Every structure is written in structure tokens, then in C-alpha cells.
């Protein structure tokens, strides 16, 4: 699992890459961003994708996007080794050419079935040993002996050690966290322009094999002291601080002469310092600059509509100690990226209903949606049990289900994945490109985080969960984006220093009579005037807890065991300038619309939802008042 890596990582410029031989001269000219790519259904697999039934599953589920295949560090470290058949990529065949051809053939088949193919692209995490009794292994074997200049151009450096992150003594940073094939793990330095040449060569080769885009991961820095990190950070300091400011803030005035004891990355916020925080800020900004240089600028010079995204981590809003972009300024956060993948790790893959814990990613989903201008995203919840709830949660909040655990080989799980995806396809006009409809907005304290203060995160989470329990229709917006123009349409803007958790003018808001285990959201379609209300029911028969009282995540969909809910009543404020013509309800289990009895008075429409299992939808059909 990806989140396992986080525990193993060592917590720890503007860069311009040299060109790979096939890069066209025009790549130096900025390209306009491609048209916004909206999608609603996604599947992703790192294992079992070679199953004979996989393509039939794609035919049945009909996802818009399949994250499929490997084109970065995993591929070139392991595809030629016997260890490649295991974690993380589970390569179906051995050999760089043989495995690459296999992915190319499958890309053709996925395209025939209507899916865009987004390849997994590990940008820096390398497996192998630089030398040993039998010579180099893994990545280092590839670089010395298997690099094909006809495919990849000239190797940018002779010695692959020159590409790696370095300790202060100049030795490569390494670990033995996974022990894949008995080999160690190393990290290339993203700020190294020669490494960017390698990434560009790999990117181009994947395009030759037919991918439509890349989901890139492992965007970390460690405590790297290589020449590129040292010069990049010194330049950052000189460009952003005067000598006086350096002295006042960090205790030295000459960035060129100061000897740094560390140049780290993520760290414990309780042990932070102004210098640690500035190093983290620069690390994440420079990571983003490299992403833009390789995937946006170069990648889109080859394929203007290239789909690009980052696979990042959020957990339960871990900041400074987690989240690869927590320190990015608003103008860089997600800039030019097609979609986002955010993993919630072990924060949301089980329930504890006795403590009103729903194991949900609703707050994370709304935060991403608000920060990312409603572009597509998904949550990787490491959830293989609550398949229906995971899909419903994202569908209800503008996301693209369902991350990583589409267990198509489990007949029961496959049945529900197909059922829910076909439901979303049937009502595609309600999902694709929709926008949230909310009456309040909760501000995420990003300004405080950027100052190193994570204390407001606790209140933010508590406030958000109170609003969810109270069934308030609310968005989440980072406070550095909360201009008067952005917040003008809300009944109340809820800040961390707000005296009340629930909007004061509650009587003016829509209300719902529903159990705490039901979450409510609303959206407006990209076209038309309808108002869509989404209900997600997390109530279930839970697996037995351990002897120590620890909740179980379950053993697959057999343990999802949802308990249907009925009698959910809605009292909706009708958007100004519209009148209601009808209200109809449907669900994945009962997809045919059912016209509901309504009561309309005083600018409101009232109705009661029919019983639904996990996900219920009400479409309020509106027309302008003449």
C-alpha cells in the first residue's frame, strides 16, 4: 500500500531540465491549457489487471478513465527482474520490451472499450543496488546495461549515483523498507536537471505506447544535500528575503555562506521552526515546478491534451507532517492539472457507529473540490469492504469513484461496481461537470498552516463534522481563496473564529430530517436548471471488533452489510428565480424515477425520500419564473 511508504520515508529552485533528444524546439513556448476534461467514473489497479476477465469488467462497468500500466520508476526498476511480479506493480511478464509491449497492446484494447488510459508514473522512488557480487541490480542494472538510446535518447550522465538524493556526506540516501528482491530503495532528486531528462524520456516512451496521460506519484523530498537542493534553496532564500529578514527570521544573513544542518521536508509540526517550515515550502514549490516542467510543459508539447494528475496524501487533514502540497500558494495548488488523487490512508476505511464515526471522506472531498475549482478528483480510501458507500460518497460530492479497490474478481463487488457505475452513466447529465449547491461555506485554515500553525485544523474538523451531522448544505473553501466575490452567494461564511458552529440564520436554510449516519449534499448540473440532492447512508451491520475493541475494516464486500434508511424528509429552499415543476427520486438499486408527493409554500419544497440502501438521489426539476 502507498500509505505504508509514508511511514518509511526519511523526513527531510527553480529548475529547468535539459532536453531529451526527441523533444521538439517548440516545447520552450508555453502551451495553452487543454480544454477541461470532465469525467465521473474511474478504475485503478496495481494488481490482477492481467486477469483474462479484466477487459470484460471494463466493458461492463464502462469507466471513463482506467489508471492502468506503469511508465516510471517502478517499471524501469523492476519490469526486467524476477521481483517485478510482486508488489508494487505485479508485472504480468518479465522484460522491459516484453512488458512494455504488453501494456501497449492493452492500451489499444482499453481504448476500444471507450476508456482513457492514464499510466502510473513513479517520479523518483527507485529499487535496486548500484553494485554487488553480480553487478548492479534493479534500476541501476537498467541504467547501465538496458537503457535503449533508440527509445530513450542518450543517457544524461554516466554514473546513476549522480542522479540521487544525497546525505550531507555525499552518500546516497537509501533504505531497506520493502526489501523487494533483497534490494535497497533510493530516491532520485527531482531538482536534478539530469533526472528530469530521464523523466522526459520515460514520459515520451509511454506516449509512444498509447497512454492518454499520467498519474504521477512519490513527490517527496528527503533531507537531501545534493548540489541542486543546496543551490536551489539558497536561491529561494535570496529571492524572498533580505539579509535583515534572513537574520530576524532564521538567524543568519548570508544564504550563500550559511552551513545548513538539515534541508528536510515533512516533519512534526510540534517540532517545527521557521527554517524547517521554509525548507518544506521551498521543497513543495520546487516539486511542483518540476511536475510542471516535465508533465505540463514538456508532456503537453508532445500531446496537447495530455491528462496529468498527482497522487498525493491527505489522511485526516495531516498538514506539515503529510500532504504533498500543504504549503503551496493558492496560485500553484493544482495549477494546470487535470485531476487529483488524494489518499486518506487509514483515516476512513472502517466505521465505529457507537462513536458516530462513519469512516467517510466527505470533508476531504469538499476541501479538494473547493480548492480545485470543481475539477475531477478521486479519493484513495484503502477501502475494499464498503464498495457502495465509497462510490456513493464521491458521486455525491462531485468526485470520480472509486480509487484503488475495484475488486472486479469478487463477483459480489463486481456486481455493485457495475450497478453503481451504470447508474451514474444513466444519469450522466446530472454528474458530469456539475457544481455544488450550498447555502454555507466553511473556510479551511490554509493561511494558518502556511504559517506553521496546525492547531486550527482540529476546530475545522470538529466544525465540519457538526455541520455534516446537522445536514447543512455547505462547501469548503481554503481561506486564502475566500474573496468577497467567492463567498458572496452564501448565507453564512463559517470561519475558525466564528462564534457559532451552525449558521445563525438557520431558519433561512434548507433542513433535513435524517439520522446522523446520512450525509446530504446538493449540486446543479452543468446544463439545465435542476437541483439535485444526494443522500449517502453509512449505517450498516459492522464486523465484530477485536478483543481490544478495535473496529474491523472487514474482509470485503461480504462485510459491507448496509442497513436501508427510510423516512428521510427534505425541506429545500427553492433557488431564487425558479419554481418547482416536479421532484423525482431514484437510486442504484431502483434506477427508474419515482415522482414524489411534494408540498410547495413560502419559497420551499418539501418531500420525503423513499427507502434507499446506500445512495439515494432526488432531482428537483426547476423552471425559471416568468
WOHU-V445287 format. One record per backbone hydrogen bond with DSSP energy under -0.5 kcal/mol. CO is the residue of the C=O (numbers start at 1). NH is the residue of the N-H. If there is no record, write none. Layout:
CO;NH / CO;NH
This chain:
1;4 / 1;5 / 2;5 / 2;6 / 3;7 / 4;7 / 4;8 / 5;8 / 5;9 / 9;11 / 10;12 / 20;23 / 24;27 / 25;28 / 26;29 / 28;30 / 36;38 / 40;401 / 41;64 / 41;65 / 43;67 / 44;406 / 48;51 / 51;54 / 53;57 / 54;58 / 55;59 / 56;60 / 57;61 / 58;62 / 64;116 / 65;43 / 65;67 / 66;68 / 66;118 / 67;45 / 69;120 / 72;76 / 73;77 / 74;78 / 75;79 / 78;81 / 78;84 / 79;95 / 81;84 / 82;85 / 83;86 / 84;91 / 86;90 / 95;99 / 96;100 / 97;101 / 98;102 / 99;103 / 100;104 / 101;105 / 102;106 / 103;107 / 104;108 / 105;109 / 106;110 / 107;111 / 108;112 / 109;113 / 110;115 / 111;114 / 116;66 / 116;118 / 117;119 / 117;212 / 117;213 / 118;68 / 119;215 / 120;71 / 120;72 / 121;123 / 121;217 / 122;73 / 124;126 / 124;188 / 126;186 / 127;139 / 129;137 / 132;135 / 137;140 / 137;141 / 138;142 / 139;143 / 140;144 / 141;145 / 141;146 / 142;146 / 142;147 / 147;149 / 148;151 / 148;152 / 149;153 / 158;160 / 159;162 / 160;163 / 161;164 / 163;189 / 165;173 / 166;225 / 167;170 / 171;167 / 173;187 / 175;185 / 179;182 / 180;183 / 184;128 / 185;175 / 186;126 / 187;165 / 188;190 / 189;192 / 191;193 / 192;195 / 192;196 / 193;18 / 193;197 / 194;198 / 195;199 / 196;200 / 197;201 / 198;202 / 199;203 / 200;204 / 201;205 / 202;206 / 203;207 / 204;208 / 205;209 / 206;211 / 207;210 / 212;307 / 213;119 / 214;216 / 214;309 / 215;121 / 216;311 / 217;123 / 218;220 / 221;12 / 222;224 / 226;230 / 227;231 / 228;232 / 229;233 / 230;234 / 231;235 / 232;236 / 233;237 / 234;238 / 235;239 / 236;240 / 237;241 / 242;246 / 243;247 / 244;248 / 245;249 / 246;250 / 246;251 / 246;252 / 247;251 / 253;255 / 254;258 / 258;260 / 263;224 / 266;265 / 268;271 / 269;272 / 273;277 / 274;278 / 275;279 / 276;280 / 277;281 / 278;282 / 279;283 / 280;284 / 281;285 / 282;286 / 283;287 / 284;288 / 285;289 / 286;290 / 287;291 / 288;292 / 289;293 / 290;294 / 291;295 / 291;296 / 292;297 / 293;298 / 294;299 / 296;300 / 297;301 / 298;301 / 298;302 / 299;302 / 299;303 / 303;306 / 307;214 / 308;338 / 308;339 / 309;216 / 310;312 / 310;341 / 312;343 / 314;317 / 314;318 / 315;317 / 319;321 / 320;267 / 322;320 / 323;326 / 325;328 / 329;332 / 329;333 / 332;334 / 332;335 / 334;337 / 339;310 / 340;378 / 341;312 / 342;380 / 343;314 / 343;315 / 344;347 / 345;348 / 352;355 / 352;357 / 353;356 / 356;358 / 357;352 / 361;365 / 362;366 / 363;367 / 364;368 / 365;369 / 366;370 / 366;476 / 367;371 / 368;372 / 369;374 / 370;373 / 372;375 / 376;340 / 377;400 / 378;342 / 379;381 / 380;344 / 380;345 / 382;384 / 385;387 / 386;390 / 387;391 / 388;392 / 389;393 / 390;394 / 391;395 / 392;396 / 393;397 / 394;397 / 394;399 / 395;398 / 399;401 / 400;403 / 401;42 / 402;405 / 405;407 / 406;408 / 407;410 / 409;411 / 410;414 / 411;415 / 412;416 / 413;417 / 414;418 / 415;419 / 416;420 / 417;421 / 418;422 / 419;423 / 420;424 / 421;425 / 422;426 / 423;427 / 425;428 / 427;430 / 427;431 / 428;431 / 428;432 / 431;434 / 432;526 / 435;524 / 436;438 / 439;491 / 439;492 / 440;475 / 441;443 / 441;494 / 442;477 / 444;446 / 444;479 / 445;449 / 446;450 / 447;451 / 448;451 / 448;453 / 449;452 / 452;454 / 454;457 / 454;458 / 455;458 / 455;459 / 456;460 / 457;461 / 458;462 / 459;463 / 460;464 / 461;465 / 462;466 / 463;467 / 464;468 / 465;469 / 466;470 / 467;472 / 468;471 / 472;474 / 473;439 / 473;440 / 475;442 / 477;444 / 478;481 / 479;482 / 481;483 / 483;487 / 484;488 / 487;490 / 492;441 / 492;494 / 493;495 / 494;443 / 495;498 / 503;506 / 504;506 / 505;508 / 506;509 / 511;571 / 512;514 / 513;569 / 515;518 / 517;538 / 519;536 / 521;534 / 522;437 / 523;532 / 524;435 / 530;525 / 531;620 / 532;523 / 533;618 / 534;521 / 535;537 / 535;616 / 536;519 / 536;538 / 539;563 / 540;542 / 546;549 / 550;546 / 556;559 / 557;560 / 557;561 / 561;541 / 562;564 / 565;612 / 568;609 / 569;513 / 570;607 / 571;511 / 572;574 / 572;605 / 575;578 / 577;625 / 579;623 / 582;621 / 583;596 / 584;619 / 585;594 / 586;617 / 590;587 / 593;595 / 594;585 / 599;601 / 599;606 / 601;604 / 603;574 / 604;601 / 605;572 / 606;599 / 607;570 / 609;567 / 612;565 / 614;537 / 615;588 / 616;535 / 617;586 / 618;533 / 618;620 / 619;584 / 619;621 / 620;531 / 621;581 / 621;582 / 623;579
